[in-house]
Amino acid sequence: MKGERLSIPKYAMALAHVASLRSEDPYRKVGAAALDFDNRVIGTAYNGLAPGYNPPPGFWDDRESRQKFMLHAEINLCSLFRRGEAKIIATTTMPCTACMQTLCAYGVKEIYYRDVYHLSDAPEIAALYQIKFERIIDYPGASIELGASANYEAH
Ligand SMILES: [Zn+2]
């Protein structure tokens, strides 16, 4: 690696990882980054509750009941650009089926993920629409973690 230049996909994943550290979800912290067709960063996002909502005490106690309220990182990311503007998306967890469909609708060409999410139809959707879909696990800062947050079960 020494002397090599950081690849664009790894660059995007490192940004997604840093964004994930901002997630307020105690169960699964997901970060995502979007790059445009010139490889410039459009923005980053993470999963969480709608802007301005402050959860009452106990809100996070029941993972099942709070799950429907979580806005996924990819959806928050898509609020930062318009269709056709983003070429590359990196996300720390494979997009769920709904997020993958949304990314398709936004015309994203390349999607990189780190953690596998077995319940997702994303691989099949990517294949059908000929979207580049690759896993990246080695990138700068991959070992950075805040607190006891790493929980790689299905979200
Ligand atoms: Zn999702």
Backbone and ligand atoms as CSV (ligand in chain L), in Angstrom:
chain,resi,resn,atom,element,x,y,z
A,1,MET,N,N,0.824,-1.215,0.000
A,1,MET,CA,C,0.000,0.000,0.000
A,1,MET,C,C,0.855,1.261,0.000
A,2,LYS,N,N,2.048,1.139,0.504
A,2,LYS,CA,C,2.867,2.340,0.669
A,2,LYS,C,C,3.156,3.002,-0.679
A,3,GLY,N,N,2.915,4.293,-0.750
A,3,GLY,CA,C,3.156,5.005,-1.985
A,3,GLY,C,C,1.999,4.960,-2.963
A,4,GLU,N,N,1.044,4.055,-2.701
A,4,GLU,CA,C,-0.104,3.984,-3.591
A,4,GLU,C,C,-1.106,5.075,-3.240
A,5,ARG,N,N,-1.852,5.456,-4.250
A,5,ARG,CA,C,-2.885,6.456,-4.017
A,5,ARG,C,C,-4.175,5.751,-3.623
A,6,LEU,N,N,-4.870,6.312,-2.660
A,6,LEU,CA,C,-6.130,5.742,-2.185
A,6,LEU,C,C,-7.142,5.696,-3.334
A,7,SER,N,N,-7.760,4.541,-3.523
A,7,SER,CA,C,-8.760,4.413,-4.590
A,7,SER,C,C,-10.024,5.188,-4.236
A,8,ILE,N,N,-10.779,5.528,-5.243
A,8,ILE,CA,C,-12.035,6.259,-5.019
A,8,ILE,C,C,-13.022,5.442,-4.174
A,9,PRO,N,N,-13.229,4.149,-4.462
A,9,PRO,CA,C,-14.163,3.384,-3.618
A,9,PRO,C,C,-13.748,3.340,-2.140
A,10,LYS,N,N,-12.456,3.182,-1.890
A,10,LYS,CA,C,-11.998,3.149,-0.499
A,10,LYS,C,C,-12.114,4.525,0.159
A,11,TYR,N,N,-11.858,5.539,-0.617
A,11,TYR,CA,C,-12.045,6.916,-0.151
A,11,TYR,C,C,-13.498,7.112,0.286
A,12,ALA,N,N,-14.424,6.680,-0.569
A,12,ALA,CA,C,-15.850,6.821,-0.265
A,12,ALA,C,C,-16.222,6.014,0.979
A,13,MET,N,N,-15.660,4.804,1.107
A,13,MET,CA,C,-16.007,3.971,2.258
A,13,MET,C,C,-15.458,4.560,3.560
A,14,ALA,N,N,-14.271,5.139,3.489
A,14,ALA,CA,C,-13.714,5.777,4.685
A,14,ALA,C,C,-14.621,6.926,5.139
A,15,LEU,N,N,-15.140,7.678,4.187
A,15,LEU,CA,C,-16.063,8.774,4.522
A,15,LEU,C,C,-17.357,8.229,5.124
A,16,ALA,N,N,-17.861,7.144,4.539
A,16,ALA,CA,C,-19.088,6.525,5.054
A,16,ALA,C,C,-18.877,6.042,6.485
A,17,HIS,N,N,-17.724,5.467,6.725
A,17,HIS,CA,C,-17.412,4.970,8.065
A,17,HIS,C,C,-17.406,6.120,9.082
A,18,VAL,N,N,-16.760,7.202,8.745
A,18,VAL,CA,C,-16.726,8.347,9.663
A,18,VAL,C,C,-18.143,8.857,9.925
A,19,ALA,N,N,-18.956,8.902,8.882
A,19,ALA,CA,C,-20.345,9.350,9.051
A,19,ALA,C,C,-21.103,8.430,10.003
A,20,SER,N,N,-20.821,7.135,9.930
A,20,SER,CA,C,-21.533,6.166,10.784
A,20,SER,C,C,-21.293,6.438,12.263
A,21,LEU,N,N,-20.162,7.038,12.586
A,21,LEU,CA,C,-19.845,7.319,13.988
A,21,LEU,C,C,-20.795,8.355,14.587
A,22,ARG,N,N,-21.512,9.064,13.725
A,22,ARG,CA,C,-22.469,10.071,14.178
A,22,ARG,C,C,-23.870,9.489,14.418
A,23,SER,N,N,-24.083,8.248,14.035
A,23,SER,CA,C,-25.413,7.657,14.181
A,23,SER,C,C,-25.826,7.589,15.650
A,24,GLU,N,N,-27.100,7.830,15.895
A,24,GLU,CA,C,-27.614,7.763,17.267
A,24,GLU,C,C,-28.225,6.412,17.566
A,25,ASP,N,N,-28.272,5.536,16.564
A,25,ASP,CA,C,-28.860,4.214,16.763
A,25,ASP,C,C,-27.899,3.329,17.559
A,26,PRO,N,N,-28.312,2.890,18.740
A,26,PRO,CA,C,-27.405,2.082,19.557
A,26,PRO,C,C,-27.214,0.665,19.027
A,27,TYR,N,N,-28.060,0.228,18.131
A,27,TYR,CA,C,-28.002,-1.156,17.657
A,27,TYR,C,C,-27.184,-1.303,16.382
A,28,ARG,N,N,-27.379,-0.413,15.479
A,28,ARG,CA,C,-26.648,-0.497,14.222
A,28,ARG,C,C,-26.346,0.895,13.693
A,29,LYS,N,N,-25.093,1.206,13.617
A,29,LYS,CA,C,-24.679,2.508,13.107
A,29,LYS,C,C,-24.294,2.349,11.638
A,30,VAL,N,N,-25.029,3.060,10.794
A,30,VAL,CA,C,-24.771,2.982,9.353
A,30,VAL,C,C,-24.415,4.362,8.835
A,31,GLY,N,N,-23.361,4.412,8.047
A,31,GLY,CA,C,-22.966,5.664,7.406
A,31,GLY,C,C,-22.932,5.466,5.905
A,32,ALA,N,N,-23.083,6.566,5.173
A,32,ALA,CA,C,-23.071,6.489,3.714
A,32,ALA,C,C,-22.471,7.758,3.142
A,33,ALA,N,N,-21.862,7.630,1.980
A,33,ALA,CA,C,-21.266,8.785,1.301
A,33,ALA,C,C,-21.625,8.740,-0.173
A,34,ALA,N,N,-21.795,9.904,-0.777
A,34,ALA,CA,C,-22.125,10.003,-2.198
A,34,ALA,C,C,-21.072,10.829,-2.914
A,35,LEU,N,N,-20.637,10.337,-4.071
A,35,LEU,CA,C,-19.695,11.059,-4.919
A,35,LEU,C,C,-20.337,11.307,-6.277
A,36,ASP,N,N,-19.991,12.417,-6.898
A,36,ASP,CA,C,-20.582,12.726,-8.199
A,36,ASP,C,C,-19.738,12.143,-9.340
A,37,PHE,N,N,-20.033,12.513,-10.573
A,37,PHE,CA,C,-19.364,11.922,-11.737
A,37,PHE,C,C,-17.938,12.440,-11.927
A,38,ASP,N,N,-17.542,13.417,-11.155
A,38,ASP,CA,C,-16.140,13.878,-11.136
A,38,ASP,C,C,-15.429,13.385,-9.882
A,39,ASN,N,N,-16.048,12.428,-9.188
A,39,ASN,CA,C,-15.508,11.881,-7.938
A,39,ASN,C,C,-15.421,12.908,-6.817
A,40,ARG,N,N,-16.195,13.947,-6.920
A,40,ARG,CA,C,-16.254,14.925,-5.831
A,40,ARG,C,C,-17.322,14.497,-4.833
A,41,VAL,N,N,-17.068,14.802,-3.583
A,41,VAL,CA,C,-17.988,14.390,-2.527
A,41,VAL,C,C,-19.241,15.273,-2.542
A,42,ILE,N,N,-20.382,14.644,-2.679
A,42,ILE,CA,C,-21.648,15.369,-2.583
A,42,ILE,C,C,-22.013,15.549,-1.112
A,43,GLY,N,N,-21.845,14.484,-0.345
A,43,GLY,CA,C,-22.161,14.577,1.071
A,43,GLY,C,C,-22.103,13.227,1.745
A,44,THR,N,N,-22.345,13.246,3.031
A,44,THR,CA,C,-22.393,12.013,3.822
A,44,THR,C,C,-23.665,12.031,4.664
A,45,ALA,N,N,-24.076,10.854,5.138
A,45,ALA,CA,C,-25.275,10.762,5.968
A,45,ALA,C,C,-25.175,9.518,6.840
A,46,TYR,N,N,-26.070,9.426,7.803
A,46,TYR,CA,C,-26.095,8.257,8.685
A,46,TYR,C,C,-27.541,7.983,9.081
A,47,ASN,N,N,-27.781,6.811,9.653
A,47,ASN,CA,C,-29.139,6.466,10.040
A,47,ASN,C,C,-29.516,7.162,11.351
A,48,GLY,N,N,-30.781,7.485,11.453
A,48,GLY,CA,C,-31.225,8.162,12.666
A,48,GLY,C,C,-32.683,8.560,12.584
A,49,LEU,N,N,-33.105,9.282,13.587
A,49,LEU,CA,C,-34.481,9.751,13.641
A,49,LEU,C,C,-34.603,11.033,12.828
A,50,ALA,N,N,-35.812,11.393,12.487
A,50,ALA,CA,C,-36.015,12.593,11.680
A,50,ALA,C,C,-35.405,13.810,12.376
A,51,PRO,N,N,-34.888,14.753,11.583
A,51,PRO,CA,C,-34.252,15.940,12.166
A,51,PRO,C,C,-35.181,16.654,13.145
A,52,GLY,N,N,-34.664,17.000,14.290
A,52,GLY,CA,C,-35.430,17.760,15.271
A,52,GLY,C,C,-36.195,16.918,16.268
A,53,TYR,N,N,-36.241,15.589,16.047
A,53,TYR,CA,C,-36.975,14.748,16.986
A,53,TYR,C,C,-36.057,14.276,18.102
A,54,ASN,N,N,-36.445,14.580,19.323
A,54,ASN,CA,C,-35.665,14.133,20.473
A,54,ASN,C,C,-36.376,12.990,21.176
A,55,PRO,N,N,-35.828,11.787,21.112
A,55,PRO,CA,C,-36.520,10.628,21.683
A,55,PRO,C,C,-36.621,10.717,23.208
A,56,PRO,N,N,-37.781,10.308,23.742
A,56,PRO,CA,C,-37.948,10.300,25.202
A,56,PRO,C,C,-37.126,9.161,25.812
A,57,PRO,N,N,-36.918,9.208,27.131
A,57,PRO,CA,C,-36.187,8.117,27.792
A,57,PRO,C,C,-36.875,6.777,27.519
A,58,GLY,N,N,-36.093,5.756,27.263
A,58,GLY,CA,C,-36.663,4.444,27.019
A,58,GLY,C,C,-36.967,4.168,25.557
A,59,PHE,N,N,-36.851,5.208,24.745
A,59,PHE,CA,C,-37.186,5.059,23.326
A,59,PHE,C,C,-36.421,3.922,22.668
A,60,TRP,N,N,-35.153,3.791,23.020
A,60,TRP,CA,C,-34.299,2.809,22.365
A,60,TRP,C,C,-34.404,1.410,22.983
A,61,ASP,N,N,-35.186,1.269,24.057
A,61,ASP,CA,C,-35.190,-0.004,24.784
A,61,ASP,C,C,-35.654,-1.178,23.933
A,62,ASP,N,N,-36.667,-0.937,23.134
A,62,ASP,CA,C,-37.233,-2.013,22.331
A,62,ASP,C,C,-36.829,-1.824,20.871
A,63,ARG,N,N,-35.907,-2.632,20.462
A,63,ARG,CA,C,-35.388,-2.467,19.111
A,63,ARG,C,C,-36.457,-2.668,18.046
A,64,GLU,N,N,-37.309,-3.648,18.263
A,64,GLU,CA,C,-38.353,-3.959,17.289
A,64,GLU,C,C,-39.292,-2.785,17.064
A,65,SER,N,N,-39.729,-2.183,18.169
A,65,SER,CA,C,-40.737,-1.131,18.045
A,65,SER,C,C,-40.167,0.174,17.508
A,66,ARG,N,N,-38.888,0.409,17.668
A,66,ARG,CA,C,-38.351,1.684,17.190
A,66,ARG,C,C,-37.839,1.585,15.750
A,67,GLN,N,N,-37.738,0.352,15.246
A,67,GLN,CA,C,-37.101,0.155,13.939
A,67,GLN,C,C,-37.791,0.923,12.810
A,68,LYS,N,N,-39.123,0.963,12.860
A,68,LYS,CA,C,-39.854,1.627,11.777
A,68,LYS,C,C,-39.630,3.133,11.746
A,69,PHE,N,N,-39.139,3.685,12.844
A,69,PHE,CA,C,-38.939,5.131,12.903
A,69,PHE,C,C,-37.573,5.561,12.363
A,70,MET,N,N,-36.688,4.607,12.219
A,70,MET,CA,C,-35.340,4.939,11.786
A,70,MET,C,C,-35.302,5.295,10.311
A,71,LEU,N,N,-34.690,6.414,10.013
A,71,LEU,CA,C,-34.488,6.792,8.619
A,71,LEU,C,C,-33.121,6.250,8.220
A,72,HIS,N,N,-33.128,5.427,7.200
A,72,HIS,CA,C,-31.878,4.773,6.805
A,72,HIS,C,C,-30.879,5.774,6.221
A,73,ALA,N,N,-29.606,5.453,6.396
A,73,ALA,CA,C,-28.533,6.346,5.944
A,73,ALA,C,C,-28.653,6.681,4.458
A,74,GLU,N,N,-29.000,5.681,3.658
A,74,GLU,CA,C,-29.080,5.902,2.212
A,74,GLU,C,C,-30.199,6.879,1.845
A,75,ILE,N,N,-31.310,6.790,2.589
A,75,ILE,CA,C,-32.429,7.701,2.329
A,75,ILE,C,C,-32.043,9.124,2.733
A,76,ASN,N,N,-31.410,9.247,3.888
A,76,ASN,CA,C,-30.935,10.567,4.299
A,76,ASN,C,C,-29.931,11.113,3.287
A,77,LEU,N,N,-29.108,10.225,2.756
A,77,LEU,CA,C,-28.111,10.630,1.759
A,77,LEU,C,C,-28.784,11.141,0.494
A,78,CYS,N,N,-29.823,10.444,0.053
A,78,CYS,CA,C,-30.521,10.836,-1.173
A,78,CYS,C,C,-31.204,12.204,-1.052
A,79,SER,N,N,-31.391,12.669,0.163
A,79,SER,CA,C,-31.988,14.000,0.339
A,79,SER,C,C,-30.987,15.105,0.008
A,80,LEU,N,N,-29.736,14.708,-0.270
A,80,LEU,CA,C,-28.678,15.694,-0.539
A,80,LEU,C,C,-28.430,15.934,-2.025
A,81,PHE,N,N,-29.065,15.136,-2.890
A,81,PHE,CA,C,-28.813,15.331,-4.325
A,81,PHE,C,C,-30.060,14.973,-5.128
A,82,ARG,N,N,-30.002,15.306,-6.413
A,82,ARG,CA,C,-31.118,15.003,-7.298
A,82,ARG,C,C,-30.770,13.830,-8.209
A,83,ARG,N,N,-31.764,13.277,-8.827
A,83,ARG,CA,C,-31.562,12.117,-9.685
A,83,ARG,C,C,-30.510,12.404,-10.758
A,84,GLY,N,N,-29.583,11.457,-10.921
A,84,GLY,CA,C,-28.560,11.610,-11.941
A,84,GLY,C,C,-27.314,12.337,-11.479
A,85,GLU,N,N,-27.316,12.850,-10.278
A,85,GLU,CA,C,-26.158,13.616,-9.790
A,85,GLU,C,C,-25.109,12.757,-9.113
A,86,ALA,N,N,-25.512,11.659,-8.510
A,86,ALA,CA,C,-24.569,10.809,-7.778
A,86,ALA,C,C,-24.192,9.595,-8.611
A,87,LYS,N,N,-22.899,9.363,-8.737
A,87,LYS,CA,C,-22.428,8.178,-9.476
A,87,LYS,C,C,-22.099,7.039,-8.523
A,88,ILE,N,N,-21.486,7.392,-7.399
A,88,ILE,CA,C,-20.972,6.392,-6.465
A,88,ILE,C,C,-21.596,6.568,-5.086
A,89,ILE,N,N,-22.012,5.463,-4.503
A,89,ILE,CA,C,-22.473,5.454,-3.119
A,89,ILE,C,C,-21.668,4.407,-2.357
A,90,ALA,N,N,-21.173,4.782,-1.207
A,90,ALA,CA,C,-20.556,3.810,-0.307
A,90,ALA,C,C,-21.382,3.796,0.963
A,91,THR,N,N,-21.653,2.612,1.466
A,91,THR,CA,C,-22.434,2.514,2.694
A,91,THR,C,C,-21.875,1.384,3.565
A,92,THR,N,N,-21.846,1.597,4.866
A,92,THR,CA,C,-21.170,0.642,5.745
A,92,THR,C,C,-21.948,-0.659,5.904
A,93,THR,N,N,-23.229,-0.651,5.560
A,93,THR,CA,C,-24.011,-1.885,5.521
A,93,THR,C,C,-24.683,-1.976,4.159
A,94,MET,N,N,-24.710,-3.163,3.599
A,94,MET,CA,C,-25.401,-3.370,2.325
A,94,MET,C,C,-26.791,-2.765,2.382
A,95,PRO,N,N,-27.199,-1.991,1.371
A,95,PRO,CA,C,-28.528,-1.380,1.401
A,95,PRO,C,C,-29.627,-2.434,1.531
A,96,CYS,N,N,-30.659,-2.110,2.292
A,96,CYS,CA,C,-31.830,-2.982,2.347
A,96,CYS,C,C,-32.533,-2.897,0.994
A,97,THR,N,N,-33.503,-3.729,0.773
A,97,THR,CA,C,-34.189,-3.762,-0.518
A,97,THR,C,C,-34.797,-2.402,-0.859
A,98,ALA,N,N,-35.453,-1.776,0.091
A,98,ALA,CA,C,-36.106,-0.487,-0.172
A,98,ALA,C,C,-35.077,0.593,-0.515
A,99,CYS,N,N,-33.965,0.616,0.214
A,99,CYS,CA,C,-32.929,1.612,-0.079
A,99,CYS,C,C,-32.290,1.344,-1.433
A,100,MET,N,N,-32.102,0.084,-1.751
A,100,MET,CA,C,-31.506,-0.262,-3.045
A,100,MET,C,C,-32.402,0.212,-4.171
A,101,GLN,N,N,-33.700,0.027,-4.005
A,101,GLN,CA,C,-34.650,0.493,-5.029
A,101,GLN,C,C,-34.565,2.011,-5.175
A,102,THR,N,N,-34.426,2.693,-4.040
A,102,THR,CA,C,-34.329,4.153,-4.067
A,102,THR,C,C,-33.059,4.600,-4.783
A,103,LEU,N,N,-31.952,3.930,-4.477
A,103,LEU,CA,C,-30.686,4.286,-5.122
A,103,LEU,C,C,-30.776,4.071,-6.633
A,104,CYS,N,N,-31.491,3.026,-7.037
A,104,CYS,CA,C,-31.717,2.795,-8.468
A,104,CYS,C,C,-32.503,3.946,-9.085
A,105,ALA,N,N,-33.522,4.371,-8.384
A,105,ALA,CA,C,-34.355,5.461,-8.881
A,105,ALA,C,C,-33.554,6.749,-9.024
A,106,TYR,N,N,-32.519,6.893,-8.194
A,106,TYR,CA,C,-31.673,8.086,-8.255
A,106,TYR,C,C,-30.560,7.957,-9.287
A,107,GLY,N,N,-30.501,6.828,-9.974
A,107,GLY,CA,C,-29.540,6.666,-11.054
A,107,GLY,C,C,-28.108,6.425,-10.626
A,108,VAL,N,N,-27.921,5.888,-9.434
A,108,VAL,CA,C,-26.567,5.604,-8.935
A,108,VAL,C,C,-25.960,4.454,-9.744
A,109,LYS,N,N,-24.682,4.594,-10.111
A,109,LYS,CA,C,-24.028,3.614,-11.002
A,109,LYS,C,C,-23.171,2.593,-10.261
A,110,GLU,N,N,-22.602,3.013,-9.138
A,110,GLU,CA,C,-21.710,2.115,-8.403
A,110,GLU,C,C,-22.058,2.167,-6.919
A,111,ILE,N,N,-22.186,1.001,-6.302
A,111,ILE,CA,C,-22.509,0.935,-4.883
A,111,ILE,C,C,-21.492,0.027,-4.192
A,112,TYR,N,N,-20.901,0.545,-3.145
A,112,TYR,CA,C,-19.939,-0.220,-2.365
A,112,TYR,C,C,-20.477,-0.360,-0.948
A,113,TYR,N,N,-20.336,-1.551,-0.390
A,113,TYR,CA,C,-20.824,-1.793,0.969
A,113,TYR,C,C,-19.749,-2.530,1.738
A,114,ARG,N,N,-19.858,-2.501,3.065
A,114,ARG,CA,C,-18.878,-3.185,3.903
A,114,ARG,C,C,-19.477,-4.438,4.536
A,115,ASP,N,N,-20.537,-4.268,5.319
A,115,ASP,CA,C,-21.154,-5.407,6.011
A,115,ASP,C,C,-22.247,-6.027,5.144
A,116,VAL,N,N,-22.279,-7.329,5.122
A,116,VAL,CA,C,-23.296,-8.036,4.343
A,116,VAL,C,C,-24.615,-8.042,5.116
A,117,TYR,N,N,-25.692,-7.829,4.409
A,117,TYR,CA,C,-27.027,-7.873,5.003
A,117,TYR,C,C,-27.820,-8.940,4.241
A,118,HIS,N,N,-27.947,-10.094,4.866
A,118,HIS,CA,C,-28.463,-11.257,4.150
A,118,HIS,C,C,-29.938,-11.153,3.763
A,119,LEU,N,N,-30.699,-10.328,4.446
A,119,LEU,CA,C,-32.122,-10.225,4.143
A,119,LEU,C,C,-32.402,-9.309,2.960
A,120,SER,N,N,-31.356,-8.700,2.418
A,120,SER,CA,C,-31.544,-7.721,1.353
A,120,SER,C,C,-31.544,-8.363,-0.024
A,121,ASP,N,N,-32.390,-7.829,-0.896
A,121,ASP,CA,C,-32.397,-8.257,-2.297
A,121,ASP,C,C,-31.464,-7.395,-3.148
A,122,ALA,N,N,-30.645,-6.581,-2.493
A,122,ALA,CA,C,-29.790,-5.640,-3.222
A,122,ALA,C,C,-28.903,-6.301,-4.286
A,123,PRO,N,N,-28.263,-7.446,-3.980
A,123,PRO,CA,C,-27.407,-8.043,-5.014
A,123,PRO,C,C,-28.173,-8.380,-6.301
A,124,GLU,N,N,-29.388,-8.899,-6.122
A,124,GLU,CA,C,-30.203,-9.262,-7.282
A,124,GLU,C,C,-30.642,-8.023,-8.067
A,125,ILE,N,N,-30.990,-6.975,-7.331
A,125,ILE,CA,C,-31.419,-5.728,-7.973
A,125,ILE,C,C,-30.261,-5.107,-8.744
A,126,ALA,N,N,-29.077,-5.117,-8.127
A,126,ALA,CA,C,-27.893,-4.556,-8.785
A,126,ALA,C,C,-27.576,-5.309,-10.069
A,127,ALA,N,N,-27.714,-6.628,-10.014
A,127,ALA,CA,C,-27.414,-7.439,-11.197
A,127,ALA,C,C,-28.381,-7.125,-12.334
A,128,LEU,N,N,-29.652,-7.016,-11.989
A,128,LEU,CA,C,-30.658,-6.747,-13.016
A,128,LEU,C,C,-30.430,-5.401,-13.693
A,129,TYR,N,N,-30.125,-4.377,-12.879
A,129,TYR,CA,C,-29.968,-3.030,-13.423
A,129,TYR,C,C,-28.521,-2.698,-13.784
A,130,GLN,N,N,-27.653,-3.698,-13.716
A,130,GLN,CA,C,-26.250,-3.542,-14.095
A,130,GLN,C,C,-25.562,-2.409,-13.337
A,131,ILE,N,N,-25.805,-2.424,-12.046
A,131,ILE,CA,C,-25.129,-1.482,-11.158
A,131,ILE,C,C,-23.923,-2.197,-10.561
A,132,LYS,N,N,-22.776,-1.540,-10.591
A,132,LYS,CA,C,-21.587,-2.131,-9.983
A,132,LYS,C,C,-21.820,-2.247,-8.479
A,133,PHE,N,N,-21.591,-3.448,-7.944
A,133,PHE,CA,C,-21.967,-3.709,-6.550
A,133,PHE,C,C,-20.861,-4.532,-5.917
A,134,GLU,N,N,-20.058,-3.916,-5.097
A,134,GLU,CA,C,-18.877,-4.598,-4.559
A,134,GLU,C,C,-18.707,-4.347,-3.067
A,135,ARG,N,N,-18.124,-5.349,-2.415
A,135,ARG,CA,C,-17.851,-5.240,-0.995
A,135,ARG,C,C,-16.445,-4.674,-0.777
A,136,ILE,N,N,-16.324,-3.786,0.178
A,136,ILE,CA,C,-15.023,-3.218,0.554
A,136,ILE,C,C,-14.876,-3.328,2.065
A,137,ILE,N,N,-13.829,-3.972,2.489
A,137,ILE,CA,C,-13.620,-4.074,3.944
A,137,ILE,C,C,-12.295,-3.461,4.391
A,138,ASP,N,N,-11.370,-3.308,3.459
A,138,ASP,CA,C,-10.071,-2.720,3.831
A,138,ASP,C,C,-9.958,-1.296,3.278
A,139,TYR,N,N,-10.006,-0.359,4.183
A,139,TYR,CA,C,-9.927,1.064,3.812
A,139,TYR,C,C,-9.338,1.799,5.000
A,140,PRO,N,N,-8.816,2.984,4.801
A,140,PRO,CA,C,-8.198,3.710,5.918
A,140,PRO,C,C,-9.204,3.997,7.033
A,141,GLY,N,N,-8.845,3.687,8.249
A,141,GLY,CA,C,-9.728,3.965,9.381
A,141,GLY,C,C,-10.746,2.873,9.630
A,142,ALA,N,N,-10.607,1.732,8.977
A,142,ALA,CA,C,-11.598,0.663,9.107
A,142,ALA,C,C,-11.755,0.178,10.547
A,143,SER,N,N,-10.733,0.350,11.353
A,143,SER,CA,C,-10.800,-0.159,12.725
A,143,SER,C,C,-11.303,0.869,13.724
A,144,ILE,N,N,-11.591,2.080,13.262
A,144,ILE,CA,C,-12.043,3.128,14.184
A,144,ILE,C,C,-13.467,2.841,14.670
A,145,GLU,N,N,-13.652,2.897,15.967
A,145,GLU,CA,C,-14.952,2.602,16.552
A,145,GLU,C,C,-15.153,3.527,17.752
A,146,LEU,N,N,-16.373,3.932,17.977
A,146,LEU,CA,C,-16.687,4.747,19.155
A,146,LEU,C,C,-17.575,3.931,20.071
A,147,GLY,N,N,-17.121,3.669,21.250
A,147,GLY,CA,C,-17.959,2.937,22.200
A,147,GLY,C,C,-18.213,1.517,21.761
A,148,ALA,N,N,-19.187,0.897,22.389
A,148,ALA,CA,C,-19.514,-0.490,22.074
A,148,ALA,C,C,-20.640,-0.538,21.074
A,149,SER,N,N,-20.389,-0.063,19.897
A,149,SER,CA,C,-21.474,0.098,18.930
A,149,SER,C,C,-21.533,-0.994,17.889
A,150,ALA,N,N,-20.452,-1.714,17.725
A,150,ALA,CA,C,-20.421,-2.663,16.607
A,150,ALA,C,C,-21.391,-3.817,16.838
A,151,ASN,N,N,-22.381,-3.857,16.011
A,151,ASN,CA,C,-23.374,-4.928,16.108
A,151,ASN,C,C,-23.786,-5.234,14.682
A,152,TYR,N,N,-23.285,-6.328,14.161
A,152,TYR,CA,C,-23.456,-6.571,12.749
A,152,TYR,C,C,-24.577,-7.562,12.452
A,153,GLU,N,N,-25.594,-7.568,13.277
A,153,GLU,CA,C,-26.766,-8.369,12.953
A,153,GLU,C,C,-27.575,-7.640,11.890
A,154,ALA,N,N,-28.547,-8.316,11.384
A,154,ALA,CA,C,-29.424,-7.675,10.395
A,154,ALA,C,C,-30.116,-6.481,11.035
A,155,HIS,N,N,-30.302,-5.422,10.284
A,155,HIS,CA,C,-30.973,-4.248,10.839
A,155,HIS,C,C,-32.450,-4.234,10.553
L,1,ZN,ZN,ZN,-32.428,0.801,4.013
